[in-house]
Amino acid sequence: MLVIHPDECIDCGVCEPECPPEAILPDSEPGAEAWLKLNARLSEVWPNITQRRDPLSDADMMQDKKDKFETFFTEAPGEGN
């Protein structure tokens, strides 16, 4: 997952083609508040992405997985940098 600090986002749209369908939501979308808080918090502790990698082997399965917010997001970054 990529996180972007909501206060630093300038709504340029550059991230949209890099993300899976419907992964980026407008901040006016119902339920976006929890994701905005998560992005703000994790963008302070996760490292910056410095290279592109191929999607993980389970990316398609994870796209439709329910309860991702409560289950998978921690302060510990993955190996993406």
DSSP file (Angstrom, degrees, kcal/mol; ACC not computed):
  #  RESIDUE AA STRUCTURE BP1 BP2  ACC     N-H-->O    O-->H-N    N-H-->O    O-->H-N    TCO  KAPPA ALPHA  PHI   PSI    X-CA   Y-CA   Z-CA
    1    1 A M              0   0    0      0, 0.0     2,-0.4     0, 0.0    77,-0.2   0.000 360.0 360.0 360.0 143.7    0.0    0.0    0.0
    2    2 A L        -     0   0    0      2,-0.0     2,-0.4    47,-0.0    41,-0.1  -0.894 360.0-161.2-103.9 136.3    1.0    3.5   -0.7
    3    3 A V        -     0   0    0     -2,-0.4     2,-0.4    39,-0.1    36,-0.0  -0.952   4.2-167.8-119.2 144.4    0.1    6.3    1.7
    4    4 A I        -     0   0    0     -2,-0.4    39,-0.1    32,-0.0     5,-0.1  -0.997  30.2-115.3-129.9 128.7    0.1   10.0    1.0
    5    5 A H    >>  -     0   0    0     -2,-0.4     3,-1.5     1,-0.2     4,-1.3  -0.481  22.6-140.7 -65.0 123.6   -0.2   12.6    3.6
    6    6 A P  T 34 S+     0   0    0      0, 0.0    -1,-0.2     0, 0.0     3,-0.1   0.800 100.2  53.8 -58.9 -30.5   -3.6   14.3    3.0
    7    7 A D  T 34 S+     0   0    0      1,-0.2    -2,-0.1     3,-0.0    33,-0.0   0.686 111.3  46.1 -77.9 -16.8   -2.1   17.8    3.8
    8    8 A E  T <4 S+     0   0    0     -3,-1.5     2,-0.2     2,-0.0    -1,-0.2   0.599  87.2 104.4 -98.4 -14.1    0.7   17.3    1.3
    9    9 A C     <  -     0   0    0     -4,-1.3    -5,-0.0     1,-0.1     0, 0.0  -0.496  47.9-170.6 -69.7 131.9   -1.5   16.0   -1.6
   10   10 A I        -     0   0    0     -2,-0.2    -1,-0.1     0, 0.0    -3,-0.0   0.208  42.3-116.3-107.5  13.9   -2.0   18.6   -4.3
   11   11 A D        +     0   0    0      1,-0.1    -2,-0.1     2,-0.0     0, 0.0   0.861  66.2 144.6  56.6  40.1   -4.6   16.5   -6.1
   12   12 A C        -     0   0    0      1,-0.0    -1,-0.1     0, 0.0    -3,-0.0   0.736  55.5-132.7 -81.0 -22.4   -2.5   16.3   -9.2
   13   13 A G    >   +     0   0    0      3,-0.0     3,-0.7     1,-0.0    -1,-0.0   0.466  67.1 126.7  87.5   1.6   -3.6   12.7  -10.0
   14   14 A V  T 3  S+     0   0    0      1,-0.2     4,-0.4     2,-0.2    -1,-0.0   0.836  72.8  52.4 -62.3 -32.7   -0.2   11.3  -10.7
   15   15 A C  T >> S+     0   0    0      1,-0.2     3,-0.9     2,-0.1     4,-0.8   0.748  90.6  78.9 -75.3 -23.6   -0.8    8.5   -8.2
   16   16 A E  G X4 S+     0   0    0     -3,-0.7     3,-1.0     1,-0.3    -1,-0.2   0.884  90.9  48.3 -59.0 -45.4   -4.1    7.3   -9.7
   17   17 A P  G 34 S+     0   0    0      0, 0.0    -1,-0.3     0, 0.0    -2,-0.1   0.751 110.1  55.1 -67.5 -19.2   -2.6    5.3  -12.7
   18   18 A E  G <4 S+     0   0    0     -3,-0.9    -2,-0.2    -4,-0.4    -3,-0.1   0.617  98.8  76.2 -85.7 -13.3   -0.3    3.5  -10.3
   19   19 A C  S << S-     0   0    0     -3,-1.0     3,-0.1    -4,-0.8     5,-0.1  -0.668  89.4 -99.8-102.2 153.2   -3.0    2.3   -8.0
   20   20 A P    >   -     0   0    0      0, 0.0     3,-1.9     0, 0.0     4,-0.3  -0.215  63.3 -69.1 -60.4 159.6   -5.5   -0.5   -8.4
   21   21 A P  T 3  S+     0   0    0      0, 0.0    -5,-0.0     0, 0.0     0, 0.0  -0.234 118.9   3.4 -53.9 135.8   -9.0    0.5   -9.6
   22   22 A E  T 3  S+     0   0    0      2,-0.1    -6,-0.0    -3,-0.1     3,-0.0   0.648  92.5 119.8  63.6  19.2  -10.9    2.4   -6.9
   23   23 A A    <   +     0   0    0     -3,-1.9     2,-0.6    -7,-0.2    -1,-0.1   0.744  65.6  61.4 -82.9 -23.3   -8.0    2.5   -4.5
   24   24 A I  S    S-     0   0    0     -4,-0.3    -2,-0.1    -8,-0.1    -1,-0.1  -0.914  71.1-174.6-107.8 123.5   -7.9    6.3   -4.4
   25   25 A L        -     0   0    0     -2,-0.6     2,-0.1     7,-0.1    -2,-0.0  -0.877  30.2-107.1-115.8 146.9  -11.0    8.0   -3.2
   26   26 A P    >   -     0   0    0      0, 0.0     3,-2.0     0, 0.0     6,-0.1  -0.412  32.5-118.8 -63.7 148.9  -11.9   11.7   -3.0
   27   27 A D  T 3  S+     0   0    0      1,-0.3     5,-0.1    -2,-0.1     4,-0.1   0.603 113.8  63.1 -69.0  -7.6  -11.8   13.0    0.5
   28   28 A S  T 3  S+     0   0    0      4,-0.1    -1,-0.3     2,-0.1     3,-0.1   0.512  78.5 112.0 -89.5  -5.8  -15.5   13.8    0.1
   29   29 A E  S X  S-     0   0    0     -3,-2.0     3,-2.2     1,-0.1     4,-0.3  -0.422  82.9 -99.4 -67.6 137.9  -16.4   10.1   -0.3
   30   30 A P  T 3  S+     0   0    0      0, 0.0    -1,-0.1     0, 0.0    -2,-0.1  -0.363 111.2  20.3 -57.0 134.0  -18.4    8.6    2.6
   31   31 A G  T >> S+     0   0    0     -4,-0.1     4,-0.7    -3,-0.1     3,-0.5   0.394  89.1 115.7  87.6  -3.1  -16.0    6.6    4.8
   32   32 A A  H <>  +     0   0    0     -3,-2.2     4,-2.7     1,-0.2     5,-0.2   0.760  56.9  76.5 -71.1 -24.0  -13.0    8.5    3.6
   33   33 A E  H 3> S+     0   0    0     -4,-0.3     4,-2.3     1,-0.2    -1,-0.2   0.894  93.8  49.5 -56.6 -43.4  -12.3   10.1    7.0
   34   34 A A  H <> S+     0   0    0     -3,-0.5     4,-2.1     1,-0.2    -1,-0.2   0.898 112.7  47.8 -63.3 -39.6  -10.8    6.8    8.4
   35   35 A W  H  X S+     0   0    0     -4,-0.7     4,-2.8     2,-0.2    -2,-0.2   0.868 109.2  53.8 -69.8 -36.1   -8.5    6.4    5.4
   36   36 A L  H  X S+     0   0    0     -4,-2.7     4,-2.5     2,-0.2    -2,-0.2   0.923 110.2  47.1 -62.6 -43.6   -7.4   10.1    5.6
   37   37 A K  H  X S+     0   0    0     -4,-2.3     4,-2.4    -5,-0.2    -2,-0.2   0.912 112.5  49.8 -63.9 -42.3   -6.4    9.6    9.2
   38   38 A L  H  X S+     0   0    0     -4,-2.1     4,-3.0     2,-0.2     5,-0.3   0.933 112.0  47.7 -61.8 -46.7   -4.6    6.3    8.4
   39   39 A N  H  X S+     0   0    0     -4,-2.8     4,-2.1     1,-0.2    -2,-0.2   0.911 111.8  50.2 -61.4 -43.1   -2.7    8.0    5.5
   40   40 A A  H  X S+     0   0    0     -4,-2.5     4,-0.5    -5,-0.2    -1,-0.2   0.925 115.8  42.3 -61.2 -44.8   -1.7   11.0    7.7
   41   41 A R  H >X S+     0   0    0     -4,-2.4     3,-0.9     1,-0.2     4,-0.5   0.950 118.2  42.2 -68.8 -50.5   -0.4    8.7   10.5
   42   42 A L  H >X S+     0   0    0     -4,-3.0     4,-3.0     1,-0.2     3,-0.9   0.800 104.5  64.0 -73.2 -27.3    1.4    6.1    8.3
   43   43 A S  H 3< S+     0   0    0     -4,-2.1    -1,-0.2    -5,-0.3    -2,-0.2   0.729  99.7  56.8 -67.6 -18.0    2.9    8.7    6.0
   44   44 A E  H << S+     0   0    0     -3,-0.9    -1,-0.2    -4,-0.5    -2,-0.2   0.730 120.0  26.4 -80.2 -23.0    4.8   10.0    9.0
   45   45 A V  H << S+     0   0    0     -3,-0.9    -2,-0.2    -4,-0.5    -3,-0.1   0.680 101.6  84.4-116.4 -24.1    6.5    6.7    9.8
   46   46 A W  S  < S-     0   0    0     -4,-3.0     3,-0.1     1,-0.1    30,-0.1  -0.541  81.5-110.6 -79.8 149.1    6.7    4.7    6.5
   47   47 A P        -     0   0    0      0, 0.0     2,-0.2     0, 0.0    -1,-0.1  -0.322  36.7 -94.8 -73.3 160.5    9.7    5.3    4.2
   48   48 A N        -     0   0    0      1,-0.1     2,-0.4    33,-0.1    -5,-0.0  -0.479  40.6-110.9 -70.7 145.1    9.3    7.0    0.9
   49   49 A I        +     0   0    0     -2,-0.2    32,-0.2     1,-0.1     3,-0.1  -0.655  37.7 174.9 -77.8 129.7    8.9    4.8   -2.1
   50   50 A T        +     0   0    0     -2,-0.4     2,-0.3    30,-0.4    -1,-0.1   0.501  60.0  27.9-116.0  -7.8   12.1    5.0   -4.3
   51   51 A Q  S    S-     0   0    0     29,-0.4     2,-0.3     2,-0.0    -1,-0.2  -0.996  74.8-113.8-153.3 151.2   11.4    2.3   -6.9
   52   52 A R        -     0   0    0     -2,-0.3     2,-0.3    -3,-0.1    29,-0.0  -0.651  32.7-171.2 -85.4 141.3    8.5    0.7   -8.7
   53   53 A R        -     0   0    0     -2,-0.3     3,-0.1     1,-0.0    27,-0.0  -0.888  30.5 -95.8-125.7 160.0    7.9   -3.0   -8.1
   54   54 A D        -     0   0    0     -2,-0.3     3,-0.1     1,-0.1    -1,-0.0  -0.388  56.2 -87.6 -67.4 152.3    5.6   -5.5   -9.7
   55   55 A P        -     0   0    0      0, 0.0    -1,-0.1     0, 0.0     5,-0.0  -0.259  51.8 -97.3 -58.1 149.6    2.3   -6.1   -7.9
   56   56 A L    >   -     0   0    0      1,-0.1     3,-2.0    -3,-0.1     4,-0.3  -0.301  33.5-109.9 -65.5 155.6    2.4   -8.7   -5.2
   57   57 A S  T 3  S+     0   0    0      1,-0.3     3,-0.3     2,-0.1     4,-0.2   0.760 118.9  46.5 -61.8 -25.8    1.2  -12.2   -6.2
   58   58 A D  T 3> S+     0   0    0      1,-0.2     4,-2.4     2,-0.1    -1,-0.3   0.207  78.3 111.1-100.8  16.6   -2.0  -11.8   -4.0
   59   59 A A  H <> S+     0   0    0     -3,-2.0     4,-1.5     1,-0.2    -1,-0.2   0.899  77.2  49.1 -58.9 -44.4   -2.8   -8.3   -5.2
   60   60 A D  H  > S+     0   0    0     -4,-0.3     4,-0.7    -3,-0.3    -1,-0.2   0.903 112.9  47.7 -64.1 -40.3   -6.0   -9.3   -7.1
   61   61 A M  H >4 S+     0   0    0      1,-0.2     3,-0.6    -4,-0.2     4,-0.3   0.894 111.3  51.2 -66.0 -39.5   -7.3  -11.3   -4.2
   62   62 A M  H >< S+     0   0    0     -4,-2.4     3,-0.9     1,-0.2    -1,-0.2   0.767  93.7  74.3 -70.6 -25.0   -6.6   -8.4   -1.8
   63   63 A Q  H 3< S+     0   0    0     -4,-1.5    -1,-0.2     1,-0.3    -2,-0.2   0.880 108.1  30.2 -57.6 -39.9   -8.4   -5.9   -3.9
   64   64 A D  T << S+     0   0    0     -4,-0.7    -1,-0.3    -3,-0.6    -2,-0.2   0.332  89.7 127.4-102.4   6.1  -11.8   -7.3   -2.9
   65   65 A K    X   -     0   0    0     -3,-0.9     3,-0.6    -4,-0.3     2,-0.2  -0.425  54.4-132.9 -68.5 135.0  -10.9   -8.5    0.6
   66   66 A K  T 3  S+     0   0    0      1,-0.2    -1,-0.1    -2,-0.2    -2,-0.1  -0.482  80.7  24.6 -85.1 157.9  -13.2   -7.2    3.3
   67   67 A D  T 3> S+     0   0    0     -2,-0.2     4,-1.5     1,-0.1    -1,-0.2   0.737  70.8 143.0  62.6  27.3  -12.0   -5.7    6.6
   68   68 A K  H <>> +     0   0    0     -3,-0.6     4,-2.5     1,-0.2     5,-0.6   0.911  67.4  57.6 -60.3 -42.2   -8.6   -4.6    5.2
   69   69 A F  H  >5S+     0   0    0      1,-0.2     4,-0.5     2,-0.2    -1,-0.2   0.914 113.5  36.7 -56.8 -46.8   -8.6   -1.4    7.2
   70   70 A E  H  45S+     0   0    0      1,-0.1    -1,-0.2     2,-0.1    -2,-0.2   0.712 125.5  38.3 -79.4 -20.9   -9.0   -3.2   10.5
   71   71 A T  H  <5S+     0   0    0     -4,-1.5    -2,-0.2    -3,-0.2    -3,-0.2   0.844 117.4  30.7-102.1 -38.8   -6.8   -6.2    9.7
   72   72 A F  H  <5S+     0   0    0     -4,-2.5     2,-0.6    -5,-0.2    -3,-0.1   0.613  85.6  92.6-109.7 -13.2   -3.7   -5.3    7.6
   73   73 A F     << +     0   0    0     -5,-0.6     2,-0.3    -4,-0.5    -1,-0.0  -0.755  45.0 154.6 -98.7 120.7   -2.4   -1.8    8.3
   74   74 A T        -     0   0    0     -2,-0.6    -2,-0.0     2,-0.3    -3,-0.0  -0.796  56.5-104.6-131.2 171.5    0.3   -1.4   11.0
   75   75 A E  S    S+     0   0    0     -2,-0.3    -2,-0.0     2,-0.1    -1,-0.0   0.742  95.5  93.9 -68.0 -24.3    3.0    1.0   11.8
   76   76 A A  S    S-     0   0    0    -30,-0.1    -2,-0.3     1,-0.1   -30,-0.1  -0.597  74.9-138.1 -77.0 119.5    5.6   -1.5   10.4
   77   77 A P        -     0   0    0      0, 0.0    -2,-0.1     0, 0.0    -1,-0.1  -0.320  13.2-122.3 -72.7 159.1    6.3   -0.8    6.7
   78   78 A G        -     0   0    0    -77,-0.2     3,-0.3     1,-0.0     0, 0.0   0.024  40.3 -85.3 -80.1-161.9    6.7   -3.5    4.2
   79   79 A E  S    S+     0   0    0      1,-0.2    -1,-0.0     2,-0.1     0, 0.0  -0.050  89.5 116.4 -98.2  31.7    9.7   -4.1    2.0
   80   80 A G              0   0    0      1,-0.2   -29,-0.4   -79,-0.1   -30,-0.4   0.547 360.0 360.0 -82.6  -7.9    8.7   -1.6   -0.6
   81   81 A N              0   0    0     -3,-0.3    -1,-0.2   -32,-0.2    -2,-0.1   0.505 360.0 360.0 -92.3 360.0   11.5    0.9   -0.4
